[in-house]
Amino acid sequence: MKKNKLGGLSSYLGTLGALVILCVVLSIASKNFLTYSNIMSVLKQTTFTALLSTGMLLCLITAGIDLSVGANATFCACMCGMLVKGGMTNPVILILIALVAGTIIGLINGTLLTRLHLPHPFVSTLGMKNFLWGASLLVTGSQMISGFPEGVMALGSATIGGFPVSFIVVVIIYILMHILLTRTALGRSIYCAGGNMEATRLSGIDAANVLTFCYAVSGFMAAIAGIVSIGRSGICNGANAIQPYDTDAIASCVIGGASFMGGKGTMFGTIIGALVIATLRNGFTLLSVDSAVQNMVLGLVIIGAVLLDVTREAMAAKARRKEAGAKA
Amino acid sequence: MKRKLLAALLAGAVAVSMVACGGSGSSSDASSTPAPAADASTGEAAAPAGGSGEYKIDVICKTLSSEYWSYIQAGAKAYEKEHPGVTVDVKGPPSETSYDEQMNMIQTDLGSGAYDGYIIAPLQADTVATLIKDTDKPIMALDSAINSDKVISFIGTGNEEAAKAGAAAAVQAAKDAGWEEIKCIEIAGVQGDGTNTARMNGYIAGVNENGGEFLENEVHYANAVADLATNEMEGIMSSHPEGIAIICANNDDMALAAANAAAKAGLEGYKNTIFLGFDGQIPAAEAILEGKMTMSTAQNPYNMSYLAVETMVKYLNGEQVDPVVDSGYTIITKDNAQQHIDTLKGYSEN
């Protein structure tokens, strides 16, 4: 048991090391990197991806995927925008409606997968992404909407001594999700569902409910991300729905040790993954790197992370065979 | 053990890629001024020296991946070349819809405190207004205005004004071509888009005030795409077989597409029609030279960014600057198209 835990640690030790080295290199390359205000910028920019990654991680652990997270976040922001345009100013109601909308979208994603038996969620959530893109444009009349009440903006814009409140929320959510994943029966069921679906069913776990729960959480987190985005940008814009937020979220999870094969991934690794991406982007801007080069490097990092995932998988399999051999 | 090795390998790979990027970034800068090199090596020595005429200015574009924005980049860099004390960083997100990335760029650069002044071409003006709310550094808007009291100057061309001048020139050209009844139909861009509305208002004023008639009820929206503009032009020719004096479009692509559609149909009524575009980019200027379309209104992005950096430096030197700096426009016709092409090509070679 102890050995297992150590194995888990070393799996994201590499990612942590990459982040540290990245920071050291950037500190040397740019004197503006290691300043308080810049580090706060990085944290602010991590928030959105980090929130989307929580839901994405749950889906990845179950060997699924949720490609609609980015569009869902935009849609939730646009729902708020529509209400604000219609004269609604109560922040509590606005936030509640966004959260409910996001969660319902997640529930629908989960239901499509588990009750209507659509094949791999890649297809259904991709369809949902397109649907939400259109819906976002429709509810806002294809216009950018600003003038959100302070209460809605606070989550994304408020700071305590320069430290973004949104990142504090992220930390709390990550701790709660970590406890959920590692200390509860539901958490174990989620890992189980990703490992072997048939075994999960045979061991008496209601796999359909577990999966639906994961997609609903993903939708809920997307809604929070949507509210954060309103606070950060001061507006909502339906055209944002096709931005590659989902890829960033997937990349964060995979860099952090999650696998497309399911059954793997931790909250700690994922936040490191999200930080790596935000730090890279921040560094590119500080060093005025051409945006074409930025795209190439980010692409390479994603490919590298997947390559790492595959290699890790192969090594784990080899280690298992060795262990089995030693026992026999 | 192997895992640790792998971990170190990943870390190394990320580090190497970063170093590689840092290298390419500063090498491209180093060619223009010695200042950026100091940035990487000596650290503190590159701190902004206020008041002495040595400034570091940040230009954040809507994107860098289009012809128009490459001229913006060239103009800003030209100023840097001519003024050794001034360092200009030009950056931009991958596309004009990369809202989030531009937002992050602005946030990062404002937070870094590395620049003395910021020139921003906003993708979402309201977002930028939110981001710059708390800054004490001077901000100027480029190309599109930002509605904020933090913005000291807007440097750009009024789309409306430029379109109006283009329309006036088109009416004159139509008169010269022998049209007695000068009617104008617009093939427009995206409905509800601010630039599209401004250009349309300019066309309406320019045509109506110079003795023409802008058919406001017959505006055809073609989403700024050539393919749709062809369809719309075919529609116009069916409903007006007698011919229309001026077909104006929201951009060059659509004007050229409309002109091609008319040429293909070969209707007598459209032999002398004036096709008026907007932007005046190289392919359009070449088409004007070949007689495929008639004229185009060109904003001057190179001037725009040059003026923007100049205005910022003036402000930093404590001089008075205008709240609106007009970077001008040019009407491209057969007479000056070649010259225009040569100028544009000259920009990209620098």
Interface residues (C-beta under 8 A of the other chain):
Chain A: G7 S10 S11 L13 G14 T15 G17 A18 V20 I21 L22 V25 L26 A29 S30 K31 N32 F33 T35 S37 N38 M40 S41 K44 Q45 F48 G141 S142 Q143 M144 S146 S157 R232 S233 G234 I235 N237 A239 N240 I242 Q243 Y245 V276 L280 R281 N282 G283 F284 T285 L286 L287 S288 V289 D290 S291 A292 V293 Q294 N295 V297 L300 V301 G304 L308 T311 R312 M315
Chain B: K2 R3 K4 L6 A7 A8 L9 L10 A11 G12 A13 V14 A15 S17 M18 V19 C21 G22 S24 G25 S26 S28 D29 D39 A40 G43 E44 A46 T63 L64 S65 D89 V90 K91 G92 P93 P94 T97 S98 Y99 D100 E101 M103 N104 M105 Q107 T108 D109 G111 S112 G113 A114 Q124 D126 T127 A129 T130 L131 G192
